């Protein structure tokens, strides 16, 4: 009997030890799970960091490079204004005829300049700039440019100054295919305002 009791006690002790052993490994997996979770967290952080450092696709890189090159070219090259083709059939002609020069400016009805010319532009120098012939030549240059680029047909003339080229310029406008609708003299005239200069002694 005593031997059987001892065996039972030993078997119970062994069972308790086995249960204890079984209990201990159960606790260990919980630690392993926690370690796995920590590892997963670390891996997730590393993955997100790697994803931020990933290189851009080649197409996007090429676009960025093209944009950089285009910006560099814009800085180096000056912007050229694009001329918008427009038709101005009716406009104005401003003639400034002084003692030393003759200038003509063709504009639209808003005052925006279409074409212009001066005796110096045509190559005249010195006293030849104020001649009627120079006025005729520069009127032809300005009229042709306005007709070709803008289709100018009719002008109203505004004359300023008392130079010798004023009449020649008006006649040249009509001779070059522009219809002169009106002529107005805008030469400034004093109404007994300031005292005039003394006559020049030569």
C-alpha positions in Angstrom: 0.0 0.0 0.0 2.7 2.4 0.9 4.4 1.8 -2.4 1.1 2.4 -4.3 0.6 5.7 -2.4 4.1 6.7 -3.1 3.6 6.0 -6.8 0.3 7.9 -6.8 2.1 10.8 -5.0 4.9 10.7 -7.5 2.5 10.5 -10.4 0.6 13.5 -9.0 3.8 15.4 -8.5 4.8 14.5 -12.1 1.4 15.7 -13.3 1.7 18.9 -11.4 5.2 19.4 -12.8 3.9 18.7 -16.3 1.0 21.1 -15.8 3.5 23.7 -14.5 5.7 23.0 -17.5 2.6 23.2 -19.8 1.7 26.5 -18.1 5.2 28.0 -18.5 5.3 27.4 -22.3 1.9 29.1 -22.6 3.4 32.2 -21.0 6.3 32.1 -23.4 4.2 32.4 -26.6 2.7 35.6 -25.2 6.2 37.0 -25.0 7.0 35.8 -28.5 3.8 37.4 -29.8 4.8 40.7 -28.2 8.2 40.5 -29.7 6.6 39.8 -33.1 4.4 42.8 -32.7 7.5 44.9 -31.9 9.3 43.5 -34.9 6.3 44.2 -37.1 6.2 47.8 -35.8 9.9 48.2 -36.6 9.5 46.7 -40.0 6.5 49.0 -40.7 8.6 52.0 -39.8 11.5 50.8 -42.0 9.1 50.2 -44.9 7.6 53.6 -44.7 11.0 55.2 -44.6 12.1 53.1 -47.6 9.0 54.1 -49.5 9.7 57.8 -49.0 13.2 57.3 -50.4 12.1 55.5 -53.5 13.1 57.1 -56.8 10.5 58.8 -58.9 9.4 57.2 -62.2 11.4 58.0 -65.3 8.6 59.8 -67.0 8.1 62.3 -64.1 11.9 62.8 -63.9 12.0 63.6 -67.6 9.2 66.1 -67.3 10.9 67.8 -64.4 14.2 68.1 -66.3 12.3 69.5 -69.3 10.7 72.1 -67.1 14.0 73.1 -65.6 15.5 73.5 -69.1 12.6 75.6 -70.3 12.9 77.9 -67.3 16.6 78.3 -67.9 16.0 79.2 -71.6 13.3 81.7 -70.6 15.8 83.4 -68.3 18.5 83.6 -71.0 16.3 84.5 -74.0 14.2 87.7 -73.9 10.5 87.3 -74.4 9.4 88.2 -77.9 6.0 89.8 -78.1 3.7 88.1 -80.5 1.9 90.4 -82.9 -1.7 89.8 -83.3 -2.9 90.2 -86.9 -5.6 92.8 -86.9 -7.2 94.9 -89.6 -7.4 98.7 -89.3 -9.2 100.2 -92.3 -9.8 103.7 -90.9 -7.1 105.5 -89.0 -5.3 108.8 -88.3 -2.2 110.4 -89.8 -0.2 112.8 -87.6 2.3 115.0 -89.5 4.9 117.0 -87.6 6.7 119.4 -89.9 9.3 121.5 -88.2 12.0 123.7 -89.7 14.6 120.9 -89.4 12.7 117.7 -89.8 9.5 116.0 -90.9 7.9 113.1 -89.1 4.7 111.1 -89.9 2.8 108.7 -87.6 -0.1 106.5 -88.7 -2.4 105.3 -85.9 -5.8 103.7 -85.4 -8.8 105.6 -84.0 -7.7 104.8 -80.4 -4.3 106.3 -80.9 -2.3 103.1 -81.1 0.6 103.5 -83.5 0.5 101.3 -86.6 3.5 102.7 -88.6 5.8 105.7 -88.5 8.7 107.2 -90.4 11.0 110.2 -90.3 13.4 111.9 -92.6 16.4 110.6 -90.6 15.0 107.1 -90.9 14.9 107.4 -94.7 18.6 108.4 -94.7 18.3 112.2 -95.2 20.9 114.3 -93.3 21.2 118.0 -92.4 19.1 120.5 -94.3 17.7 117.8 -96.6 15.5 116.5 -93.8 13.1 119.4 -94.0 12.6 119.3 -97.8 9.3 118.4 -99.4 11.0 115.5 -101.2 12.0 113.9 -97.9 8.4 114.3 -96.6 7.1 112.6 -99.8 9.5 109.7 -99.4 8.8 109.1 -95.7 5.0 109.3 -96.3 5.4 106.5 -98.9 7.3 104.3 -96.5 4.8 104.7 -93.6 1.7 104.2 -95.9 3.1 101.0 -97.5 3.8 99.5 -94.2 0.3 100.3 -92.8 -1.4 99.0 -95.9 0.5 95.7 -96.0 0.3 94.9 -92.3 -3.0 96.4 -91.3 -5.0 97.1 -94.5 -5.3 100.8 -93.9 -7.5 102.5 -96.4 -8.8 105.9 -95.0 -7.1 108.5 -92.8 -8.0 111.8 -91.2 -4.9 114.0 -91.2 -3.7 116.2 -88.2 -0.9 118.6 -89.2 1.4 120.3 -86.7 4.2 122.7 -87.5 5.1 125.2 -90.2 7.8 123.3 -92.0 8.1 123.0 -95.8 7.1 119.3 -95.9 3.6 119.6 -94.6 1.8 120.0 -97.9 4.0 117.4 -99.6 3.2 114.9 -96.9 -0.6 115.4 -97.3 -0.4 115.0 -101.1 1.8 111.9 -100.8 -0.8 110.3 -98.5 -3.4 110.7 -101.3 -1.0 109.6 -104.0 -0.1 106.3 -102.2 -3.7 105.0 -102.1 -5.0 106.4 -98.8 -8.3 108.3 -98.9 -7.9 111.6 -96.9 -11.3 112.2 -95.2 -10.3 115.4 -93.3 -7.4 117.7 -92.6 -7.0 119.6 -89.4 -4.2 122.0 -88.4 -3.1 121.5 -84.8 -0.2 123.9 -84.8 0.0 125.6 -81.4 -0.7 129.4 -81.7 0.0 131.8 -78.9 -2.8 134.3 -78.1 -0.6 137.2 -76.9 0.7 135.0 -74.1 4.5 135.0 -73.7 6.8 137.6 -75.1 8.5 136.3 -78.3 12.3 136.1 -78.7 14.2 138.9 -80.3 14.9 138.3 -84.0 18.1 136.5 -84.7 21.0 138.6 -86.0 22.9 137.0 -88.8 
